[in-house]
Amino acid sequence: MDKNITPEMVERFLNNQSDEAEAELVAVFLKNESLEALNHYLPDDEWQNDGQREHLSEELPDKMWQSVAAKTTLLKTRKIIYLKRLLIAACTVGVFFVGSYFYTSRNYSKVDYSKNQVAKVPKIIGNTTDMDLDAVLPDGSKMILKPGASVQYYGSFKSNRELSLTGTAYFEVVHDSEHPFVVRANGISTTDLGTKFWVLNKASNQTVTIKLIEGSVVVRSFEKSFGMKDIYLIPGQKVVVDKIGCTALVSGIEERKNVPILDVTKKAAHLGNVVWTNSAYTFSKSSLNDVFGKLERRYKVFIKVKSADIADCQFTGKIMYSDSLETLIKTICAMNSLSYTKNGDTINIKK
């Protein structure tokens, strides 16, 4: 026993309360001291009664103590290291894994790796069937995974709402302004705060298609090797990013053309887009066929059009959810010189 090393010094070392000089001194002492002598400094029942202790050799491996010296400075940044259990485990396997045994309290008796490893293990939701798969993410956002599609994310998916997509999927995102929802697919990310959109990831031809149904999104590249300006979409628009041709095709505006990646700027649709909100449908030069389709789903009815030229007529306006179906049908027919008859849940439209 070294008279210069007191039990109090060892106790401070175990509790990570030693200054750097004292920590180095105690580490050297522990390296040169026998296991039996350590009983004077480490007398608690767990050390004395541990079943693994009988298998320890009298000489601790040099590699272990080299690690002690190397980690002495690191100990200053940690709260507590459960050294007693650490010594036993290290001698048993012949290696000193310091980082795995850090604890926040010396009262713990078992090593719990789960808390440190949860965030590192990806969670995967995949569709191995030949049908669409409905799924709900931990934040409440809904997905439709096409056959062969899968998503992967880490952690609880609440504070960090980022996922990777393989294949094609539809997302209906829960609004959270503080935690953007990000879908990464083949080097292209789609970010939104609360929308409904499709992402079609075709790795075979290096294209990614984002189709926005509701809300707004920004599409950007997160790969340094593929530079691209941000593309903003509004409902009814889609963009096809061609990574081989280095173009982005934005549709839903007056002209459809290939836009060089470096010239892509914020876009806004003017024709053919339908804006869906919680209180209304807003149509801009939409076909009556499209309008009637929305009314059918909204009011659970069947609307039959007698001639094809009626379906091609255009409608611009806002349909409020509070309006009755009869009011809406009358208004649309009056604007387009049409008439209608109703038989149960079926409405017939004619000129």
C-alpha positions in Angstrom: 0.0 0.0 0.0 1.3 3.4 -1.0 1.1 5.8 1.9 0.9 8.7 -0.6 -2.4 7.3 -1.9 -5.3 7.6 0.4 -8.7 5.9 0.1 -10.1 9.4 -0.2 -8.0 10.0 -3.3 -9.1 6.8 -4.9 -12.7 7.7 -4.0 -12.3 11.1 -5.7 -10.8 9.3 -8.7 -13.8 6.9 -9.0 -16.2 9.9 -8.7 -14.2 11.9 -11.3 -13.5 14.6 -8.8 -9.7 14.5 -9.0 -7.7 17.2 -10.7 -5.5 16.1 -13.6 -2.4 15.7 -11.5 -4.1 13.6 -8.9 -5.9 11.5 -11.5 -2.6 10.6 -13.2 -1.0 9.7 -9.8 -3.9 7.4 -8.8 -3.9 5.8 -12.3 -0.2 4.9 -12.0 -0.8 3.6 -8.5 -3.6 1.3 -9.5 -1.6 0.0 -12.4 1.2 -1.2 -10.1 -0.9 -2.3 -7.1 -2.0 -6.0 -6.7 -5.6 -7.0 -6.7 -5.6 -7.9 -3.0 -4.2 -4.5 -2.1 -7.0 -2.9 -4.0 -9.4 -4.3 -1.4 -8.1 -1.7 1.0 -9.3 1.1 -1.4 -12.3 -0.7 -3.0 -13.9 -2.5 -0.1 -17.5 -2.5 -1.1 -19.6 -5.7 -1.2 -20.0 -5.7 -5.0 -16.2 -5.7 -5.5 -15.6 -8.3 -2.8 -18.4 -10.7 -3.8 -18.3 -10.4 -7.6 -18.3 -13.8 -9.1 -15.9 -12.9 -11.9 -13.2 -11.7 -9.5 -11.9 -15.2 -8.9 -10.9 -15.5 -12.6 -8.7 -12.4 -12.6 -4.9 -12.8 -12.8 -2.7 -11.0 -10.3 -1.2 -8.8 -13.1 -3.5 -6.5 -14.9 -2.8 -6.4 -18.7 -0.6 -3.5 -19.8 -2.9 -2.7 -22.6 -5.6 -2.0 -20.1 -3.5 0.4 -18.1 -2.3 2.2 -21.2 -5.9 2.9 -21.9 -6.4 4.2 -18.4 -3.6 6.7 -18.9 -4.9 7.6 -22.3 -8.4 8.2 -21.0 -7.4 10.1 -17.9 -8.0 13.5 -19.5 -11.3 12.2 -21.0 -12.5 11.4 -17.4 -12.6 15.1 -16.7 -15.5 15.5 -19.2 -17.6 12.7 -17.8 -19.7 12.6 -14.7 -18.9 9.2 -13.2 -17.1 6.0 -14.3 -18.1 2.8 -12.6 -14.4 1.7 -12.3 -15.0 -1.3 -10.1 -17.1 -3.2 -12.6 -14.9 -1.8 -15.4 -11.8 -3.4 -13.9 -13.4 -6.8 -13.6 -14.8 -6.7 -17.2 -11.6 -5.3 -18.6 -9.4 -8.0 -17.1 -11.8 -10.8 -18.2 -11.7 -9.8 -21.9 -8.2 -8.3 -21.8 -9.3 -5.0 -23.3 -10.3 -1.8 -21.5 -13.4 -0.3 -23.0 -13.7 2.9 -21.0 -16.6 4.5 -22.9 -19.0 1.6 -22.5 -19.1 1.8 -18.7 -19.8 5.5 -18.1 -22.7 6.0 -15.7 -24.6 8.9 -14.3 -24.8 7.3 -10.9 -22.6 4.7 -9.0 -25.8 3.0 -7.8 -26.2 1.2 -11.2 -25.3 -2.4 -11.1 -25.7 -3.4 -14.8 -24.5 -1.9 -18.1 -27.4 -0.7 -20.2 -26.4 -0.2 -23.8 -29.9 0.3 -25.2 -30.1 4.1 -24.5 -26.9 4.8 -26.5 -27.8 2.5 -29.4 -31.5 3.3 -30.0 -30.7 6.3 -32.2 -28.2 4.3 -34.2 -30.5 1.5 -35.2 -32.7 2.4 -38.2 -36.4 1.8 -38.3 -37.7 0.5 -41.6 -41.2 0.3 -42.9 -41.4 -1.6 -46.2 -44.1 -2.9 -48.5 -43.3 -6.4 -49.6 -46.8 -7.0 -51.0 -48.3 -6.4 -54.5 -50.8 -3.9 -53.1 -50.5 -0.3 -51.7 -49.7 -0.3 -48.0 -51.1 2.3 -45.6 -48.8 3.2 -42.7 -48.6 5.8 -40.0 -45.3 7.4 -38.8 -44.7 8.1 -35.1 -45.5 11.8 -35.5 -48.9 10.9 -36.9 -48.1 11.6 -40.6 -49.7 9.1 -43.0 -48.0 7.2 -45.8 -49.1 5.1 -48.8 -46.2 2.9 -49.9 -46.4 1.5 -53.4 -45.3 -2.2 -53.8 -41.5 -2.5 -53.3 -41.3 0.9 -51.6 -39.7 1.4 -48.1 -38.8 4.2 -45.8 -36.0 4.4 -43.2 -35.6 6.7 -40.3 -33.8 7.0 -36.9 -35.0 7.8 -33.4 -38.5 8.8 -32.4 -39.2 10.7 -35.6 -40.7 13.6 -33.6 -37.9 16.1 -33.1 -36.0 15.0 -36.2 -38.5 14.2 -39.0 -36.2 13.0 -41.7 -36.5 9.8 -43.6 -35.0 8.1 -46.7 -37.3 6.7 -49.3 -36.8 3.8 -51.8 -39.5 3.5 -54.4 -42.7 5.5 -54.6 -44.8 6.8 -51.7 -47.5 9.3 -50.8 -47.2 11.4 -47.7 -49.8 13.3 -45.7 -47.8 15.3 -43.2 -48.9 16.5 -39.8 -48.2 20.2 -39.5 -45.2 21.1 -37.2 -43.6 24.4 -38.0 -40.6 23.7 -35.7 -39.8 20.3 -37.1 -39.8 20.2 -40.9 -40.7 16.9 -42.6 -37.9 15.9 -45.0 -38.0 13.0 -47.5 -34.7 12.1 -49.0 -34.7 10.0 -52.3 -31.7 9.4 -54.6 -29.9 12.6 -53.5 -33.0 14.8 -53.7 -34.8 16.1 -50.6 -38.4 17.3 -50.3 -39.0 19.6 -47.3 -42.4 20.7 -46.0 -44.2 21.8 -42.9 -47.6 20.1 -43.4 -48.6 19.0 -46.9 -49.8 16.1 -49.0 -47.4 14.9 -51.8 -46.1 12.0 -53.8 -42.4 11.1 -54.2 -41.6 8.8 -57.1 -38.0 7.6 -56.8 -36.8 5.7 -59.9 -33.3 4.7 -59.3 -33.1 2.8 -62.6 -33.1 6.0 -64.7 -31.9 8.4 -62.0 -35.1 10.5 -61.8 -37.0 11.7 -58.8 -40.6 13.1 -59.3 -42.4 15.1 -56.6 -46.0 15.8 -57.1 -47.6 18.3 -54.6 -51.3 17.7 -53.7 -51.7 20.2 -50.9 -49.6 22.8 -49.1 -46.2 23.8 -50.3 -42.8 22.1 -50.5 -39.2 23.0 -51.5 -37.2 20.5 -53.5 -33.4 20.6 -53.3 -30.4 18.5 -53.8 -28.4 17.4 -50.7 -25.5 15.9 -52.7 -22.5 18.2 -53.3 -21.8 16.4 -56.6 -25.3 17.5 -57.9 -25.7 21.3 -57.7 -29.3 22.5 -58.0 -31.2 25.6 -57.0 -34.2 25.2 -54.7 -37.5 24.5 -56.5 -40.8 25.7 -54.8 -44.0 23.9 -55.7 -47.6 24.8 -55.1 -50.6 22.4 -55.2 -51.2 20.9 -58.6 -47.5 21.1 -59.6 -45.0 18.4 -60.0 -41.3 18.5 -60.8 -39.2 15.7 -62.4 -35.5 15.9 -61.6 -33.4 14.1 -64.2 -30.0 13.6 -62.6 -28.5 12.3 -65.8 -29.7 15.0 -68.1 -29.3 17.7 -65.3 -32.7 19.1 -65.9 -35.9 19.7 -63.9 -39.3 19.5 -65.6 -41.8 21.6 -63.8 -45.4 21.0 -65.0 -48.6 22.8 -64.0 -47.6 26.1 -65.4 -48.4 27.7 -68.8 -45.4 26.2 -70.5 -43.9 22.8 -70.0 -40.2 22.8 -70.8 -36.9 21.4 -69.6 -35.3 23.9 -67.4 -31.5 23.8 -66.8 -30.8 22.8 -63.2 -28.8 25.9 -62.4 -31.5 28.2 -63.8 -34.4 26.7 -61.8 -36.1 29.3 -59.7 -39.2 29.6 -57.6 -42.3 28.6 -59.7 -46.0 29.3 -59.4 -48.7 27.6 -61.4 -51.4 29.6 -63.3 -53.4 27.0 -65.2 -55.0 23.8 -64.2 -54.2 23.8 -60.5 -56.5 22.9 -57.7 -55.8 24.3 -54.3 -57.2 22.2 -51.4 -57.6 23.7 -48.0 -59.5 22.7 -44.8 -62.5 24.9 -45.8 -62.7 25.1 -49.6 -61.6 23.9 -53.1 -60.2 26.6 -55.3 -60.3 25.8 -59.0 -58.4 27.7 -61.7 -59.5 26.9 -65.3 -60.1 23.3 -64.3 -62.1 20.9 -66.4 -65.7 20.2 -65.3 -64.7 16.5 -65.3 -62.2 17.3 -62.6 -64.6 19.5 -60.6 -67.3 16.9 -60.7 -64.9 14.3 -59.5 -64.0 16.4 -56.4 -67.7 16.9 -55.7 -68.4 13.2 -56.0 -65.8 12.4 -53.4 -66.8 15.3 -51.1 -70.6 14.7 -51.1 -70.6 10.9 -51.8 -72.7 11.1 -55.0 -72.4 10.0 -58.6 -72.3 12.7 -61.2 -72.9 11.6 -64.8 -72.1 13.8 -67.8 -74.2 13.1 -70.9 -71.6 14.3 -73.5 -67.8 14.6 -73.7 -67.8 18.3 -74.6 -69.4 19.1 -71.2 -66.5 17.4 -69.4 -64.0 19.6 -71.3 -65.6 22.8 -70.1 -63.5 24.9 -67.7 -64.4 26.2 -64.3 -62.7 28.9 -62.2 -64.0 29.6 -58.7 -64.0 28.5 -55.0 -66.3 25.8 -53.6 -66.8 26.2 -49.9 -67.3 23.1 -47.8 -70.2 24.9 -46.1 -72.2 25.2 -49.4 -74.8 22.6 -50.1 -74.4 20.2 -53.1 -77.5 21.6 -54.7 -76.3 25.2 -54.5 -73.0 24.2 -56.1 -74.5 22.2 -59.0 -77.0 25.0 -59.7 -74.1 27.6 -59.9 -71.9 25.5 -62.1 -74.7 24.6 -64.5 -75.8 28.3 -64.7 -72.3 29.4 -65.6 -72.0 26.8 -68.4 -75.6 26.8 -69.7 -76.2 23.3 -68.4 -79.1 21.6 -66.7 -79.3 18.7 -64.2 -81.6 16.1 -62.8 -81.2 14.2 -59.5 -82.3 10.7 -58.8 -81.3 9.5 -55.3 -77.5 9.8 -55.1 -77.1 10.2 -58.8 -76.9 13.5 -60.6 -77.2 13.7 -64.4 -75.7 16.7 -66.2 -76.7 17.7 -69.7 -77.0 20.7 -72.0 
